Amino acid sequence: MNKNGYNMRSVFSLFSSDLAIDLGTANTLVFAHGKGVVVNEPSIVAINKATGEVVAVGREAKDMLGRTPGNVVAIKPMKDGVIADFKVTEKMLTHFIQKAHNRRVLVHPRIVIGVPSEITPVEKRAVQDSAYRARASEVYLVEQAMAAAIGAGLPIDEPSGNMVVDIGGGTTDIAVISMSGIVYSRSVRVAGNEMDEAVMQYLKRKYNLLVGERTAEQIKMEIGSAYPLEKPLTMEVKGRNLIEGVPRTVTIDDSEIRESLSECVATILNAVRVALERTPPELSADISDRGIVLTGGGALLKNLDKRIREETGLPVSIADDPLASVVLGTGKMLSDFKLLRQVCID
């Protein structure tokens, strides 16, 4: 492309409708060029089974989780960071893209989407197809950990090691990055959702109490932790008693929930340890100075940073806005085409 053409292109991109999307298992965020994050909603779609119509998407649909009548189902179309339900994902994407463009219908945006690092070619295809079906003109895929590192403001283009651990809803992505490239990356399918599941199982085992996923998530967010807290927390949990079949309330404390989450946390720690073992020595030296940066919603688990610090002896910090790191990083690539070319997966 000649210089002139490139200039024309950059003039157009000022008025462009380009979007960056973090298509997450738990939440989907959309970043519009020049506007910032315009959509941040749960990845949930409520559908009327009889007519196939979409009843609600995002936050409204989340409020319906576990509370819908027989003819309406609340579906989470993403599982473990990849598309589990193709049709529903497409409907969800279309909805969010239109919302980002204030319901203008005739837009064909260029879209950059963050995906887990160990995604299979088939899964990649599914993400691209959904985006094209939702009316994208071009689709670029980038690794979530790379996007998270850029979004967290790490100096990824320098020849020095940066380590990022992105704990989302479906996957935990770990990457060591140097010179805008990925030196090591690993994705484990243990993250926020698995933690919610662990809390549900624990309450069932210990108290014969059945709770829904929304309640489990609330418990994790309010009193969950990865390392003993300074002052203990308790919480009243309402659910259904399995034996008597009636609603019950029990009071639980943080140490119980910490016990229930211990396996998930151990899996994540293990993956971090393996990543450190596989890092070339020069970069290891950089990481021991700079430490590890945590991003993603899972970074908000109380004292997780402390626990990783204890186990690895490295400095650990949490990104400024961990939930938006991936989408902010993907968003930066919209205005930096050169960077996008370097990091996008073919």
C-alpha positions in Angstrom: 0.0 0.0 0.0 1.5 3.4 -0.9 2.0 6.1 1.6 -0.9 8.0 0.3 -3.2 5.1 0.6 -2.1 4.5 4.2 -2.8 8.2 5.0 -6.2 7.9 3.5 -6.8 4.8 5.6 -5.8 6.5 8.8 -8.1 9.5 8.0 -10.9 7.0 7.6 -10.1 5.1 10.7 -10.8 8.3 12.7 -14.4 8.0 11.7 -14.3 4.3 11.8 -16.6 1.9 13.5 -13.8 -0.5 14.5 -14.3 -2.5 17.6 -12.2 -4.6 20.0 -14.1 -7.4 21.8 -13.1 -9.5 24.8 -15.4 -12.4 24.2 -15.3 -13.9 27.6 -16.9 -16.9 29.3 -18.3 -14.7 32.0 -18.4 -11.2 30.6 -18.2 -9.7 27.1 -16.6 -6.3 26.8 -16.6 -4.1 23.7 -14.2 -1.2 23.1 -15.1 1.3 20.3 -12.3 3.1 18.6 -12.1 6.6 20.1 -14.9 6.0 22.7 -13.4 3.5 25.1 -15.3 0.6 26.6 -18.9 0.9 25.5 -20.3 -2.5 26.5 -19.5 -4.5 29.6 -22.1 -7.2 30.2 -22.4 -10.8 31.3 -22.1 -13.3 28.4 -25.6 -14.6 28.8 -28.6 -14.8 26.5 -32.2 -15.5 27.5 -34.1 -17.2 24.7 -37.7 -18.2 24.3 -37.6 -21.9 23.4 -41.0 -21.9 21.6 -40.2 -19.0 19.2 -36.4 -19.0 19.3 -36.6 -15.2 20.0 -34.0 -13.5 22.1 -35.7 -12.3 25.3 -32.8 -10.5 26.9 -29.0 -10.3 26.6 -26.3 -9.4 29.1 -27.2 -8.0 32.5 -30.9 -8.5 32.2 -30.4 -12.1 31.1 -28.1 -12.7 34.1 -30.8 -11.7 36.5 -32.9 -14.5 35.0 -30.3 -17.2 35.5 -31.9 -20.0 37.5 -35.2 -18.1 37.6 -36.8 -18.6 34.2 -40.1 -20.3 33.5 -40.1 -23.4 31.3 -40.3 -21.7 27.9 -37.4 -19.3 28.6 -33.8 -20.5 29.0 -30.9 -18.4 30.0 -27.9 -19.7 28.1 -24.2 -19.1 28.6 -22.9 -19.6 25.0 -19.2 -19.6 26.0 -17.6 -22.4 27.9 -13.9 -22.5 28.9 -13.1 -19.4 26.9 -14.5 -20.9 23.6 -17.8 -21.0 21.9 -20.1 -23.8 23.1 -23.2 -22.6 21.4 -22.6 -21.2 18.0 -26.1 -19.7 17.1 -26.5 -18.0 20.5 -23.0 -16.6 20.4 -23.8 -15.0 17.1 -27.0 -13.5 18.4 -25.1 -12.2 21.5 -22.3 -10.7 19.3 -24.8 -9.1 17.0 -26.6 -7.5 19.9 -23.5 -6.1 21.5 -22.1 -4.8 18.2 -25.3 -3.0 17.5 -25.4 -1.7 21.1 -21.8 -0.4 20.6 -22.9 1.4 17.5 -26.1 2.8 19.0 -28.3 0.5 17.0 -27.0 1.7 13.6 -27.6 -1.3 11.3 -25.4 -0.6 8.3 -22.0 -0.8 10.0 -19.4 -3.3 9.0 -16.7 -2.9 11.6 -13.2 -4.3 11.7 -13.1 -6.4 14.8 -10.2 -7.5 17.0 -11.1 -10.4 19.4 -9.1 -11.8 22.3 -9.0 -15.6 22.5 -7.3 -18.1 24.9 -3.7 -19.1 23.9 -4.4 -22.9 23.5 -7.4 -22.5 21.2 -7.7 -25.1 18.5 -8.1 -24.3 14.8 -11.7 -25.3 14.9 -12.4 -23.1 17.9 -10.6 -20.2 16.1 -12.8 -20.7 13.1 -15.9 -20.6 15.2 -15.0 -17.3 16.7 -14.2 -15.8 13.3 -17.4 -17.1 11.7 -19.6 -15.7 14.5 -18.0 -12.3 14.1 -18.4 -12.4 10.3 -22.0 -13.5 10.7 -22.5 -10.6 13.1 -21.5 -8.4 10.2 -17.8 -7.8 10.7 -15.8 -6.7 7.6 -12.4 -8.0 8.9 -11.7 -10.2 12.0 -8.4 -10.4 13.8 -7.7 -12.7 16.7 -5.1 -12.0 19.4 -4.1 -14.0 22.4 -5.8 -12.9 25.6 -2.6 -12.9 27.7 -0.9 -10.6 25.2 -3.9 -8.3 25.1 -4.0 -8.3 28.9 -0.3 -7.4 29.1 -0.8 -4.4 26.7 -4.0 -3.4 28.6 -2.2 -3.5 31.9 0.4 -1.1 30.5 3.4 -3.5 30.5 6.4 -2.4 28.3 5.9 -5.4 26.0 8.0 -4.1 23.1 11.2 -3.9 25.1 13.6 -6.9 25.0 12.9 -7.8 28.6 10.6 -10.4 30.2 7.1 -9.5 31.3 4.9 -12.2 32.9 1.2 -11.8 32.9 -1.4 -14.1 34.5 -4.9 -13.4 33.2 -7.6 -15.2 35.3 -10.9 -15.0 33.5 -14.2 -16.9 33.8 -13.3 -19.9 31.7 -9.6 -19.9 31.4 -6.4 -18.7 33.1 -3.9 -17.5 30.5 -0.3 -17.2 31.5 2.3 -15.7 29.2 5.9 -14.5 29.2 6.3 -11.7 26.7 9.3 -10.0 25.3 9.8 -7.8 22.2 6.1 -7.8 21.4 6.2 -11.6 21.1 5.1 -14.5 23.2 8.0 -16.5 24.6 5.9 -18.9 26.5 2.1 -19.2 26.9 -0.2 -21.6 28.5 -3.9 -21.7 29.1 -5.5 -23.8 31.8 -9.3 -24.2 31.9 -9.5 -23.5 35.6 -10.7 -20.0 36.4 -13.6 -18.1 37.9 -16.4 -20.5 36.8 -14.6 -23.4 38.2 -14.3 -21.6 41.5 -18.0 -20.9 41.6 -18.6 -24.6 40.9 -16.2 -25.5 43.8 -18.2 -23.3 46.2 -21.4 -24.9 45.1 -20.0 -28.5 45.6 -18.6 -27.6 49.0 -21.9 -26.2 50.4 -23.7 -29.3 49.0 -21.2 -31.6 50.7 -20.8 -29.8 54.0 -24.3 -28.3 54.7 -26.5 -30.2 52.2 -27.3 -26.8 50.9 -28.0 -26.3 47.2 -27.2 -22.8 45.9 -27.3 -21.4 42.3 -24.4 -20.2 40.3 -25.2 -16.5 40.9 -25.2 -17.1 44.7 -21.9 -19.1 44.5 -20.3 -16.2 42.6 -21.4 -13.7 45.2 -20.0 -15.8 48.0 -16.7 -16.1 46.1 -16.6 -12.3 45.5 -17.5 -11.3 49.1 -15.6 -13.7 51.3 -13.5 -15.9 49.0 -9.7 -15.7 49.4 -6.5 -17.5 48.5 -4.6 -16.8 51.7 -5.7 -16.1 55.3 -7.3 -12.7 55.7 -6.4 -10.1 58.3 -9.9 -10.1 59.8 -12.2 -13.0 59.3 -15.4 -12.5 57.2 -18.7 -14.2 57.5 -21.7 -14.3 55.2 -25.3 -15.5 55.4 -26.0 -17.9 52.5 -29.5 -18.8 51.4 -30.3 -21.9 49.4 -32.3 -25.1 49.5 -31.7 -27.8 52.0 -31.2 -31.0 50.1 -32.7 -33.3 52.7 -35.7 -31.4 53.9 -36.2 -29.6 50.5 -37.0 -26.3 52.1 -35.2 -22.9 51.9 -32.4 -22.6 54.5 -29.9 -20.0 55.6 -26.5 -20.9 56.9 -23.6 -18.6 58.0 -20.2 -19.5 56.6 -16.8 -17.9 57.1 -13.9 -17.1 54.9 -11.8 -20.1 56.0 -14.4 -22.5 54.7 -14.6 -20.9 51.3 -10.8 -20.7 51.2 -10.8 -24.4 51.7 -13.3 -25.0 48.9 -11.3 -22.9 46.5 -7.9 -24.4 47.4 -7.8 -26.9 44.6 -8.5 -24.2 41.9 -5.9 -21.9 43.4 -3.4 -24.7 43.5 -4.0 -25.5 39.8 -3.4 -21.8 38.9 -0.2 -21.7 41.1 1.0 -24.8 39.4 0.6 -23.4 36.0 2.5 -20.3 37.1 5.3 -22.5 38.5 5.6 -24.4 35.2 5.7 -21.1 33.3 8.6 -19.9 35.4 10.4 -23.2 34.9 10.1 -23.0 31.1 11.2 -19.4 30.8 14.7 -18.8 29.4 17.1 -17.7 32.1 17.7 -14.1 30.8 14.0 -13.5 30.9 13.7 -15.1 34.4 16.1 -12.5 35.7 13.8 -9.8 34.3 10.8 -11.4 35.9 12.5 -11.6 39.3 12.9 -7.8 39.1 9.6 -6.9 37.7 7.5 -9.7 39.0 4.2 -11.0 37.8 1.1 -8.9 36.8 -2.3 -10.3 37.5 -5.3 -9.4 35.3 -8.8 -10.6 34.7 -11.7 -10.9 37.2 -9.9 -13.7 39.1 -7.1 -11.2 40.1 -9.7 -9.7 42.4 -9.8 -12.9 44.6 -8.7 -11.6 48.0 -5.0 -12.2 48.8 -4.3 -14.1 45.6 -1.4 -11.8 45.0 -0.1 -12.5 48.5 -0.4 -16.2 48.0 1.5 -16.2 44.7 4.1 -13.9 46.3 4.5 -16.4 49.2 4.8 -19.4 46.8 7.1 -17.9 44.2 9.0 -15.3 46.1 8.5 -12.9 43.3 6.8 -9.4 43.4 3.2 -9.7 42.3 1.0 -6.8 41.3 -2.6 -6.4 40.1 -3.4 -4.4 37.0 -5.3 -1.1 37.5 -8.5 -2.3 36.0 -8.1 -6.1 35.9 -11.6 -6.8 34.4 -11.0 -4.5 31.4 -7.3 -5.3 30.8 -7.9 -7.6 27.8 -10.4 -5.3 26.1 -8.2 -2.2 26.7 -5.2 -4.0 25.2 -7.2 -5.2 22.2 -8.5 -1.7 21.9 -5.0 -0.3 21.8 -4.3 -2.5 18.7 -7.2 -0.8 16.9 -5.2 2.4 16.7 -1.8 0.7 16.3 -2.1 -1.3 13.2 1.6 -2.2 13.2 1.3 -3.7 16.7 -1.8 -5.7 15.6 0.1 -7.2 12.6 2.8 -8.3 15.0 0.6 -10.0 17.5 -2.4 -11.3 15.7 -2.8 -15.0 15.2 -3.1 -16.0 11.6 
